[in-house]
Amino acid sequence: MFRRLLLLVAFAAASLSAQNPIRVRVDATEAPQRIFHVQMTIPAAAGATTLMYPEWIPGDHSPDGPVVQMVGLFFSAGGTTIPWRRDDIDMFAYHVDVPAGSAALDVRFDFLSPPEAGGGEFSSGSSATSELAVLEWNQFVLYPKGANPDTLQYQAAMRLPDRWSYGTALPVAHASAGEVEFQPCSLTTLIDSPVSAGRHYRTIDLGVAQGRAHFLDIAADSDRALEIEPATEAAYKNLVAETGALFGARHYRDYHFLLTLSDHVAHFGLEHHESSDDRTGERFLIDEAARSVDAPLLPHEFTHSWNGKYHRPEGLTSGGHDGGYDTPMKGDLLWVYEGLTEYLDQILTPRTGLWGAEEFRDSLALTAAALDVESGRRWRPLEDTAVAAQLLYTAGDDYADYRRSVDFYPEGILIWLEADVTIRRLSNGARSLDDFCGAFEGPPSTGPAMKTYRFEDIVAALNAIQPYDWAAFFHQRLESVAPHAPLGGIENGGWKLTYDGTRSDYYKNTEEVRKMVDMTFSIGLKVKEDDGTIVDVNYGSPAQKAGISPSVKLIAVNGRQFTPVVLREAVRATANGKPLELMIKTGEFYETHRVDYQGGERYPHLTRETSAPDLLTKIIAPRR
């Protein structure tokens, strides 16, 4: 009976919310100053109430709701200001006593976007410049504690600076003169539907597929940055076609790639059901190196519409099904959520034409080599990088190979590649991981929806495609420690990881875009090319054994002032017996370290191994 009463109360609250939605209006006219003004009207009954600021944001995988950026908070009812108190345990909860006779709470606060790509990961990072802004609704809302975001209704509106355009998947009720009012929707849909806006804006129609329209909405810090190459535009249209061929269904009404091009906002991708928040450097579309290195960004976030948003691990359902955005997430299956998505973005990128086959192989070689030399593999199993994701996302770059980072992304590529190759070999080419994706993430087509799964569901779905001991396959790769990365997919796919003294074009592009000299596979360090800061040193590498640590500055190489060319030539010369001495500056002190190394320059590649069929080339072949 008690449970039935709770259900009736919840139903009544949901009905009331549908009739009287919470109203939120964001004034973004001061976005160029990184200030957003928020007004809310929340229907409320008299008495004590608790309002929550979203903490666990879907896709962030961590409790990083930017509550610290919320300032100038005021509550009122009937024009009278009401005192509030933050909970002394839950920093995201606000307690308010609603006066008798009041039917609603009025809320005012400002949100301050962090400056210059600062502030943290994802929605905690900077999101505005003088020329553009990305509005993420989790930054601008409160919700009643205990309410179900799937049924809680919001009526959102925004005001933009003069002559700014915008893009979003959120349906618009009406718009005029910089004022936009959106159709009522659930809090789940609102938080899942960011808005990009800016002075320099362009929308590209990518076509209709399976009855769904697709758009590329680009906000940039300059008009020049909007000049997309015809081949790149064609590749994004191919991406729409290739995902249709891969999954066989769509789980959105229409889809918007919200691409933000700026050197002054946080760079990341964040997935949503009907859009993706994709942020990278200003010259991404017009610079060949940048376009190559970040080519998988849009394929990755688009893939998440199926793998992550529509079909999601049971432990990652904060918001809606398991309560509000104060419900902690469990990351143990992130090797599926992110790892499988990372593998699919790697094969969709060449399938669409965003990469050539050589770029794909060179990227895979770099991924495999970086994982293969990690000293942290000896103590930390891959599964723990997923369980501890909320800690590792904000971990430093120093001794990253010893700590290990969110390796379920890159190692997911190797594990799912091996699964794909295994299916192809066992079925004599009749089946592949594509069949698993279509069965697990595909038909029927729907609007935004969510299905949850467990580890056992993954195993069962794979066995339905190709019988095998998939449980043992994953347990061994997830739970054990080993000195080397799982390279079975590469080796059984007809290739092998090798090293020589020549950087691939992809390797060069990566160094250029990251503005870094990467000597990981020789002396074991990475150096900023502009000021010589040593970003990281591999634990157990020749550089670390010589006494060099991260965060110091490389001043000179063999007595000559550091430049990238000087360092590379000195490392190359070690193969001929030449010594290598590095002068570093640690705080106020200078030291010279002799590095015991004779291997010359060393860079990873994939080399064809003709004893096995070339499955990698088949895997990246277009399907459209």
N, C-alpha and C positions, 0 to 999 in steps of 0.2 A: 504494500500500500504506500509506504514512504517513497519508494522508487517511482511509483506511478504519480504521486503528487509532484515530485521533482520534475518529471517529464511534462506534466501539465503546466507547471510554472515556466519551464523553459519554452514550451510552445506558446504560451501567452506572451512571454517577453519577445519571442521572435515575431509574433503577429503584430505586436505594438511597434516593434522596430521597423517592420515593413511599411506600416502606415505613417510612422513618424521617424524617418531616418535621421541618424546623426548627421549634422551638416558640418563640413569642413571647407574653409576657403583659404587658399594660400595666395598671398600677395607677393609675387616674385619681382616686382618692379625694381627692387634694390639687389637683385641677384648679382649684378656686376660688382657690388660691394660685399657679396657673399652673405647677405642677410635676407631671410625669408620670414614674412609676418604671417602668423597663423591665427585664424579665428574658428572656434568650434561651438556648436550648440548641441548639447547632449540631453535628450529626454531623461528625466530622473525623478524618482519619488522622494518625498521628504525622508530625512534620516541619514545615517552614516553610509557612505559609499566609498569604494576604492576604484580608482582609475589606474590603468596600466599603460606604460609606454612600451612599445614592442622591443623585446630583448633578443629573442632567438629568431633571426630572419631566415626564411627558407632560402637555401642556396649559399648562405654564408657559413653554415655548419659550425657556428660558434656564437656565444652570447655577446655580440658586438653592437647591439643597438646603440646609436650615438647619443645616449641620454645626456652626456656631459655637454653637448652642443646646444641643448635646450635651455633658453634663458628668458627672463622677463615673464615668468609664469603668473597668471592671475585667474582666479575663479570668481564668478559672480552669479547672482540670481536676482531677477527683478531689478537690476541696476545697482544692487548692493554687493560690495566686495566681500568674499568669504575667505577666511583663513584656510590654509591647507598645511598638511604635514607629510613629509616623505617618510616612508616606512624605514625603521632603523635597521632592518635586516635586508629587505628587498629594495634595492636602490631605484628600481623602476616602477614602484608603486606609490601612489599619492592618495592620501586619505582626506576626505572632505565631508562635512556635515551639511546636507542640503536643508535649508530652512523650511518650516512648515508652510504649506500653501504654494510651494514652488513646483513647477512642472518640468523645469529644464535647468541645466547648468550652462552658463556661458564661459568659455575658456579662451584666453589669449596667451600666446607665447611667441617668441622668435626662435628661429633655428639659424645657427651660425655655421656655414660650411667652412671646413678647415682650409687654410691657404696652401698653395703651391704643392699639390700632390701629397699633402700631409694628412694626419689625423688617424690613420689606421687602414685596415683592410675593408674592402667592399663599401657598404653604405656608411661606414665610419670615415671613409676617405673624402678628400676634397671633390666637389662636384660642380664648381662654378668658376668661371673666369669673367672678365669684362665683356666677353663676346658670346658666352653660352652658359647653359646650366642643364643639369639633369635633376629632375624632381622625383625623389623616391618617397612614396607616400608613407612608408613606415617612419620617416623622419618627422612627419607632420600630424600624427594622430595619437589620440588616447582612446582606450576602450574600457568598458566596464569589466572588472575582474570576474572571471568565471563565465563570461559570455562566449558563445560559439561563433567564431569569425565567419563560418560558412553561412550563418543565418542573420548575423548582425548587419543591418543595412546602413550605407553611407551615401550621402549626396555631396559630391566633391565639386569644387570650382577653383579656378585660378585666374590670376591676372598677370600678364607678361609685360615686359618693357616694350616701349614703342618699337614697331617695325621688327619685332621678333616673330619667327615662325616656330611651329612645334610639330611633334609627331608622337603618337601613342597608340596602343591597342585598345585603350579605354574608350568605349563608345561615347560620342559627344551628343548632348541634348541640343545645345545651340551655342554659337560663338559669334562675337562681334567686337571690333575695336580693342583687341587684346584681352577681352574677357571671355573665358571659356567655362561653360557649365557642362558637367558630364552626367550621363544617365545614372540613376541610382544603381548601386551594386553592393555585393557583400564586402565585408572588410577583407576577406580572403582575396577577392578579385581586385580590390583597390590596391592592396599592398603588392599584388602580383602584376601591376600595370604601371610602370614608371612613365614619365613624360620627359622627352628631350626637347630642348628649345634653344634658339640662338639667333643672332643677327645674320650669320652666314649659314644658310640652311638650304638643303636640297632633298627632295623626295624622288626616288626612282621606282617605277612600277616594275616589279620582277615577274609579274604574270599571275595567272590563275591556274591552280592545279587541284584537281579533285574538289572543285567548287570553292576553294579557299584562295583569297587574294593575298599577295605577298608584296611587301614594300621595304625598300632600303631608305631609311630616314637618316640623313647625315647632318650633324651639327659640327661646325669647325671654327677655329680661331681666325680663319681667313678664307676668302673666296677661292684662292688658288688651291687650297687643300681639297676642295670639292670636285676637282677636275678628274674624275674617274676614267681610267682607260677603257675603251670599248671591250677589250679582251677580259678585263676584270669584271665589268658589268655582265658580260656573257657568262663568265664562270659562276657568278652568284645566281644567275637564272638556272644554270646547270645544277647548282646546289639544291634548288627547289625540286628539280626533276629527279636527282639522285636520291634524295631522302624519300621521295615517293616510291622509287623502285626498291629501296632498301626496306622500308617499313610497311608500305602498302596501305597506309591510312594516315589521316591527319586528326589531331586532337585539339583543334583550335578553330575559332570562327574565321579569323584571318590572322596574318602574322606580320610583325614589324621588327626589322633589325634596326635598333636604335644605336647608330654608330657615332661615337663622339671622338673627334680628332683634335687633340690638344696636348701640349707638353706640360700643362699646368694643372691637370686633374689627375686623380688616382687612376692608374691603368689596371684594368681587370675586365673580366666578362662575368655577367650575372644572368642566370637563366630565369625565364618566366614562361608560363604556358603559351602566351600569345605574342611574346616579344622577347628581346634580349637586350640587355644593357651592355654594350660593347665599347670599351674605351681604350684607345691607344694613341700613339704619337701623331702630331699634326700632319706629318708628311707620309703617312701610311699609304695613301692611295697614289701618291706621285713619286715615291722613292722606291726603286727596285729592291734594295736591301730590306727596307722596312716591310714592304709588301710580302717578301718571301718569308721572313722570320715570323711574322705574325699572321700568316695566311690561315692557320687552323683556327683562329679566334672565332669567326662567325660560324664555321661548321661545328665547332664544339658546342657553342651555346644553343644553336638551332637543334642539334641532336638531343639536347637536354629536354626539349619539349616532349619527346617520347620517353627518353631514359632519364628520369629524375623528376619530371613534373607529372606526366601521366602515370608512369609506373615508378614507384618510389619505395625504398626500403622502409619497413614498418617503423624503425627507430628514428626516421627523419621527417616525421609528420607534425612538427610544431605548427600550430595554427589549425583550427578546424577540428580534425578528427580526435586529437588527444588534448584538446583544450586550447588556450590562447597562446600568444607568442611569448608567454613566460614558461612554457613547457620545455624542459631541456631535451636536446636531441642526442641520439646515440649514433656514433659514426662507424660502427664495426663493418657495415657493408658499403662504405664509400669506395672500396675497390671495384664495386659494380657501378654505383651511381656516377663516380668520377672516372674510375679506371677504364671501364668499358666505353664511356663517352670519349675519353682521351684516345683510345684505340680507333674508334669510329671517326673522330675528326682527322686522324692521321691518314686514313684510307679514303675518306671523302674528299680531302684536299686535292690529291692527285686525280681522283675520279672526276672532279669538276673542272680540272684544268688550272686550278689556282697554283698547283705545283706540277713539275714534271716528275718522271720516275726517278731521276737522279737526285732531285731535291728530297724526295721521300726517303730514299735510301740513306742519304747523308744525314738527314734529321734523325732517322732511326739509329744510325751508327753512333751519333753523338749521345743520344739518350741511353743506349745500351752501354757505351763506354763509361759514361758518368756514373751509372749505377754499379758497374762492375768494379770500380775502384773505391767504392765507399767503405771506409773502415767500420762504420756503424753497422754494417750488415752482420758483423760477428756477434753483436749483442742484442740488436733490436729487430724482431721479426716485422715483416711488412704490416701485418694486421694491427700492430700497436701504433703505426703511423696513422692509421684510420681512426682507431679508438681515441688517440690523443690529438686528433686534428685540431680541436679548438685551442690547444696549446701551441701546436707547431706552426699554425698560420702566422703567428706573430713572433716566432722565434727569430733570432738574429742570423746573419749570414756567416758569422765566425764559426769555424770548425763544423760547418754544416754537414760535411760527409760523415763526421764522427757522431753527431747528434742524430742524423737523418732528419729530413724534412717531411713534407706531405708527399711521400714517395708513392702513395697509392695512385697518384696521377701518372707519372712516367713509367713506373713498374707495371701499372695496369696495362700499358701498351704491350709490354713483353708477354705478360700472362695471357691476355686475350688474343694476341697474335698466335701464341702457342696453341691455345684452344682452337682457333680457326684452322691452323695448319693440321692439327690432330684430326679434326672433323673431316677435312678434305682428304687426308691420307687414308683414314679408316673407311671412308665411303667411296674411295676411288674417284674423287672429284664430283660425286653426285650431290653432295651437300656441303654447306659451309656455315660460318657464323651468321651470314646474311639470313639464312633460313631461321635461325634462332631469333634474330632481331625481329623478323616479320611475324613470327608466331608469338613472341613474348610481349612486344611493344605495339603490335600492329592492329589489324581490323578487330572490330568495326570502327569506322571513323566516328568521332564524337566531338562535342564542344569541350571546353576545359573540364577535365575530370581527373580523379586520382584513384589508382589501384595500388595497394601495398603488397609487398612480397617479403619472404624470408629466404635464408640460405637454401632451405630445402626446395623452395620453388624454383630457384635457379638451377639446381641439380636436376630436378624432374624435367624442366623445360629443355635442358641440354640433352638429357637421355631420350626425350621424345624425338629429337633430331638425329642423334647418333649415340647409341648405347656405349657407355664407357664408365669407368669408375671416376666420375667427375668429382665426387665428394673428396676422395683421396687426392685427386689432382690439385684441387684448390687448398685443401688443408696443408699439404706439403709445402706449397709455395707461399702460403700466408703465415703459417705458424712456426716454421723452422728458421734457424739462422744458418747462413752459409757465406763463405768468403766471396762468392761471385754471383752475378746476376743470372736470372733464368734466361738463357739464350737459346732454348730449344726451338722456339718458333723461327728464329733466324736460321739456325743450322739445318733444321728439318725442312725449311722453306727454300733451301738451295743456295744459301749464302753463309758467309762467316765474317766475324768481326776481326779486322786487321788494323795495323798501324803503320804509318810511314811519316816522312818528314814534310809532306805537302798538305797544306790546308785546303779543304774543299771550298768551293764557292759559298756553300751554305755556312760553313764554319766561319769564313771571312765575314759574311753578312751578319752573322750573330755577334761577332766581336764588334763590328761597326755600329750596329744598332744599340748594343749594350754599352758601347764606349769602354771596352775592356779588352785587355790582353789575357787570353786564357791559355795558361801553360799547365793545366791540370794533369795532362797525361805524360808530362816530362818531369819537370821539377816539382809540380804539385801546388801551384798557386795561381790566383787570378789578381790582376792589377788594373786599376783604373788608368786609362791611357792619358788622361789630362794632368793628373797631379801625382801619380805614382802610388796612391793608396792601395795597399794590399788588402783586397776585400776578403779573401779567404785563403787558407792554407790547408791542404789535405793532411789529416793526421797520419803520421808514419811515412810521409813523402820525403824526398831528399831535402826540400826546403824546410820542412818542419824539423827534421833531424839535425839540420844545420843551426837551429835555434831561432828561426824566423816565425813570427806569429801574425795572425790577422790584425788589421786596423793600424799597422805601422805604415810608414811611407818609404817606398823604394827611391833612394836618392841617386845612386850611381851603380853602374854595372861594370866590373873590372876597371874601376877608376874613372869611368866616363859617365857623364850625366845621363840619367835614364830617359830613354824614349822607347816606344814600342819596337822600332827597328833595331836599336842597340841591344835590347833584351833578346829578341828573337835570334839575332846573329850570334850573340854570345852563347846562347843555349845550343844553337846549331853547331858551333865550333867545338863543343864538348865531345862530339863524336870523333874528333881528330885529336883528342887528348888535351885540348886547351882547358885551363882552369876556369872556374866560374866563381867570382866573388861579388857579393851583393852588399852595398852599403845601405843601411836603413836608418831611419830617424824614429825613435820611440820617445814621444814627449819632447824633452829638451836634450836627449842623448843620441849620439851617433855611434853606430857599431858596424863593423864589416864582418860578414859571415862567409866562410868558404863552403860552397855547396858540393858535396861529393856526388857527382853525377857525370856519366860519360855516354849518355844515350842519344844526344842530339834532340832535335825537334821531333815530336811524336803526336800524330793526329789520327783520329779514328776514321775508318771507312768500312763499307761492306764490299767484300770480294766474292765473286761468283764461285760457288762450289758445285762443279758439274756432276758430282756423284749423286746428287739429289735433284728432283724436278724443281724448276723455278716457280714456286708457288707465290712468292711475293709479287711477281709481275702480274699473275692472274688475280691476286687479291685486289690490286689497285686499278684493274681495268674498269672503265666506265660500264654501267649497266643500263643507262638510258637509251 
